Amino acid sequence: MKKQQEKTRAVKEIARRAREKIPSLWVWDDLESRLNFATDRSAALAVPDLVVLPSREEELLRFMELIQTFPVPLTPQGARTGMSGGAVPVRGGIAISMLRMRKILSVQRHNRLVIVHPGVITGHLHRSLEKKGFFYPPDPASLAICTLGGNIAEDAGGPRAVKYGVTHDYVLGLRVLLSDGRRLSLGGETLKDVAGYRLASLFTGSEGTLGIITRATLRILPLPQTRLLLLCLFPSMASALTSVQEILFRETPSAIEFMDRQATRLVRGHLPLANTDNAESLLLIEIDGIEAMVNHTLDIVSRICHKNAAISLLPAKGPREADKLWDIRRNLSPALYRIAPTKLNHDIVVPLGNILSLVERLEEISKDYNTTIASFGHVGDGNLHVNLMTNRNNPASYENALKGVDVLFNDVLSLHGSISGEHGIGLAKRAWLPRQLSKTTLSAMRQVKDCFDPIGIMNPGKIFLQGGNYGKKTSQKNT
Ligand SMILES: Cc1cc2nc3c(=O)[nH]c(=O)nc-3n(C[C@H](O)[C@H](O)[C@H](O)COP(=O)(O)OP(=O)(O)OC[C@H]3O[C@@H](n4cnc5c(N)ncnc54)[C@H](O)[C@@H]3O)c2cc1C
């Protein structure tokens, strides 16, 4: 109680001083505004005591200097599309929204890089580069609404990870502000750089727990000459997944997306194909490169799919039809609510060779726990979004689904996989992380956090189940 009162007083004082000393910083403390920054796309909700929105790094730097006398929890936020609760201010304190820092600062085609603010919407960067004949490969399905800062903090991936990798493959340099007011410039503008530790890589995927990313230098690539999207329907999940394995043995398409039986049923009516009734599984395969190579790969992919009894193969007629097919894939997540009102969504990943075993296990979990499971996603890199569909208001159904999740994680680990391929640990998966990482590894990670965030105020309560320096005696030294 006493701590809460101290925090409330500190936040009030911070707001007063920030308004006085940094007038261009947006500082919001009314309940309505604070409620707007209390959630992401997970089920978590926690209202911050204050919200600040800087428009420039200098403003944020001055704000960080100002809070040194009153250390309270800080939660960096992008567009709050995260699925693991990472941007939810669970310990209250200050939500720092980066949405006003949204400039593409420099496009250097000759150096194959861009320099951006963290609040740039990913899709905006995509569109603006494509006009110049370049592209930034990471393509999370949320690209129309998420920010590059959030992508870097979560090390986001997307369908094109099969060929092009994920966000960390494109981060050349970062500028970050630490909780104690230090500013770090990490990496730079070169494609190679081995001067010291690769701290830019360490901050990529750090879920806002080490510092606030204020600027990023990202690698870009020339747009491929041709892109072709192939829609393939299969009579069974096994025939689709066998095709994936055989394709990857020979070729590297830019994307291979999978839908299981449940997901395929949801989208059947929207497909530009007549004969979809017997389809139990679906693949979207994108091939890119020079035209002759694309045609060559298409030929191999088609032969493999036919050999595995594909019901139909349909190459999209041009970019418009391809976009429509991608939209069907991107809208699948909300469509799941037609099955049940609550979705427990987990972004697990397994080695490519174990995907078929995983999908077989999902069928068993679904039966054992009487829960409909719809899975789909980036199968070309072993990453599936597994959705256990339930009803939070029906305790028996919900309890069953939760047990199913627990078994799912055990199965994923026994298949040498990871409990998170792209959404991060945040709040949602803290409880299971010790199952994947040893005590020694977790404690080494904790030490890394303590090194960059000695007073433990940077996004506390995330990744690690317990502990942290926030509120400990060490923080008193700084007050
Ligand atoms: C429909 C839908 C589809 C999705 N598809 C994908 C997908 O295909 N692939 C994928 O990887 N994810 C996907 N996601 C999840 C989500 O969009 C990504 O995790 C995205 O990277 C989050 O970006 P954001 O701007 O919304 O970040 P937020 O949700 O606001 O924040 C995410 C984390 O990043 C931290 N953070 C944000 N900005 C900064 C900063 N400047 N400095 C330090 N830390 C920061 C926050 O503290 C938090 O821990 C999807 C989400 C939705 C709703």
The ligand as an SDF file (V2000), in Angstrom:
LIG
                    3D

 53 58  0  0  0  0  0  0  0  0999 V2000
   -3.5380  -10.3380  -36.5600 C   0  0  0  0  0  0  0  0  0  0  0  0
   -2.1130  -10.4400  -36.0270 C   0  0  0  0  0  0  0  0  0  0  0  0
   -1.1730  -11.1390  -36.7620 C   0  0  0  0  0  0  0  0  0  0  0  0
    0.1450  -11.2540  -36.2820 C   0  0  0  0  0  0  0  0  0  0  0  0
    1.0540  -11.9140  -37.0500 N   0  0  0  0  0  0  0  0  0  0  0  0
    2.3320  -11.9810  -36.6510 C   0  0  0  0  0  0  0  0  0  0  0  0
    3.3090  -12.6220  -37.4640 C   0  0  0  0  0  0  0  0  0  0  0  0
    3.0340  -13.1120  -38.5650 O   0  0  0  0  0  0  0  0  0  0  0  0
    4.5800  -12.6610  -37.0050 N   0  0  0  0  0  0  0  0  0  0  0  0
    4.9270  -12.1080  -35.8120 C   0  0  0  0  0  0  0  0  0  0  0  0
    6.1130  -12.1590  -35.4540 O   0  0  0  0  0  0  0  0  0  0  0  0
    4.0270  -11.5010  -35.0210 N   0  0  0  0  0  0  0  0  0  0  0  0
    2.7510  -11.4060  -35.4030 C   0  0  0  0  0  0  0  0  0  0  0  0
    1.8210  -10.7730  -34.6110 N   0  0  0  0  0  0  0  0  0  0  0  0
    2.2240  -10.2410  -33.2970 C   0  0  0  0  0  0  0  0  0  0  0  0
    2.6610   -8.7500  -33.2910 C   0  0  0  0  0  0  0  0  0  0  0  0
    2.0620   -8.0300  -34.3440 O   0  0  0  0  0  0  0  0  0  0  0  0
    4.1790   -8.6410  -33.3430 C   0  0  0  0  0  0  0  0  0  0  0  0
    4.7430   -9.1740  -32.1610 O   0  0  0  0  0  0  0  0  0  0  0  0
    4.6950   -7.1990  -33.5250 C   0  0  0  0  0  0  0  0  0  0  0  0
    6.0890   -7.2440  -33.6790 O   0  0  0  0  0  0  0  0  0  0  0  0
    4.3540   -6.2780  -32.3590 C   0  0  0  0  0  0  0  0  0  0  0  0
    4.5730   -4.9430  -32.7790 O   0  0  0  0  0  0  0  0  0  0  0  0
    3.8840   -3.7220  -32.0260 P   0  0  0  0  0  0  0  0  0  0  0  0
    4.3280   -2.4690  -32.6430 O   0  0  0  0  0  0  0  0  0  0  0  0
    2.4220   -3.9220  -31.9680 O   0  0  0  0  0  0  0  0  0  0  0  0
    4.5180   -3.8870  -30.5780 O   0  0  0  0  0  0  0  0  0  0  0  0
    3.8160   -3.9020  -29.1500 P   0  0  0  0  0  0  0  0  0  0  0  0
    2.7970   -4.9710  -29.0810 O   0  0  0  0  0  0  0  0  0  0  0  0
    3.3850   -2.5450  -28.7840 O   0  0  0  0  0  0  0  0  0  0  0  0
    5.0540   -4.3050  -28.2400 O   0  0  0  0  0  0  0  0  0  0  0  0
    5.6180   -5.5790  -28.3350 C   0  0  0  0  0  0  0  0  0  0  0  0
    6.8450   -5.6430  -27.4110 C   0  0  0  0  0  0  0  0  0  0  0  0
    7.8380   -4.7820  -27.9110 O   0  0  0  0  0  0  0  0  0  0  0  0
    8.2220   -3.8360  -26.9280 C   0  0  0  0  0  0  0  0  0  0  0  0
    8.4920   -2.5930  -27.6570 N   0  0  0  0  0  0  0  0  0  0  0  0
    7.6880   -1.9640  -28.5400 C   0  0  0  0  0  0  0  0  0  0  0  0
    8.3110   -0.8860  -29.0420 N   0  0  0  0  0  0  0  0  0  0  0  0
    9.5230   -0.8220  -28.4490 C   0  0  0  0  0  0  0  0  0  0  0  0
   10.6260    0.0680  -28.5310 C   0  0  0  0  0  0  0  0  0  0  0  0
   10.6340    1.1300  -29.3500 N   0  0  0  0  0  0  0  0  0  0  0  0
   11.7130   -0.1850  -27.7590 N   0  0  0  0  0  0  0  0  0  0  0  0
   11.7450   -1.2510  -26.9430 C   0  0  0  0  0  0  0  0  0  0  0  0
   10.7320   -2.1190  -26.8180 N   0  0  0  0  0  0  0  0  0  0  0  0
    9.6430   -1.9140  -27.5680 C   0  0  0  0  0  0  0  0  0  0  0  0
    7.0750   -3.7840  -25.9460 C   0  0  0  0  0  0  0  0  0  0  0  0
    7.5250   -3.4190  -24.6520 O   0  0  0  0  0  0  0  0  0  0  0  0
    6.5800   -5.2140  -25.9870 C   0  0  0  0  0  0  0  0  0  0  0  0
    7.3340   -6.0090  -25.1240 O   0  0  0  0  0  0  0  0  0  0  0  0
    0.5070  -10.6630  -35.0450 C   0  0  0  0  0  0  0  0  0  0  0  0
   -0.4470   -9.9490  -34.3150 C   0  0  0  0  0  0  0  0  0  0  0  0
   -1.7450   -9.8280  -34.7950 C   0  0  0  0  0  0  0  0  0  0  0  0
   -2.7420   -9.0480  -33.9910 C   0  0  0  0  0  0  0  0  0  0  0  0
  1  2  1  0
  2  3  1  0
  2 52  2  0
  3  4  2  0
  4  5  1  0
  4 50  1  0
  5  6  2  0
  6  7  1  0
  6 13  1  0
  7  8  2  0
  7  9  1  0
  9 10  1  0
 10 11  2  0
 10 12  1  0
 12 13  2  0
 13 14  1  0
 14 15  1  0
 14 50  1  0
 15 16  1  0
 16 17  1  0
 16 18  1  0
 18 19  1  0
 18 20  1  0
 20 21  1  0
 20 22  1  0
 22 23  1  0
 23 24  1  0
 24 25  2  0
 24 26  1  0
 24 27  1  0
 27 28  1  0
 28 29  2  0
 28 30  1  0
 28 31  1  0
 31 32  1  0
 32 33  1  0
 33 34  1  0
 33 48  1  0
 34 35  1  0
 35 36  1  0
 35 46  1  0
 36 37  1  0
 36 45  1  0
 37 38  2  0
 38 39  1  0
 39 40  1  0
 39 45  2  0
 40 41  1  0
 40 42  2  0
 42 43  1  0
 43 44  2  0
 44 45  1  0
 46 47  1  0
 46 48  1  0
 48 49  1  0
 50 51  2  0
 51 52  1  0
 52 53  1  0
M  END
$$$$
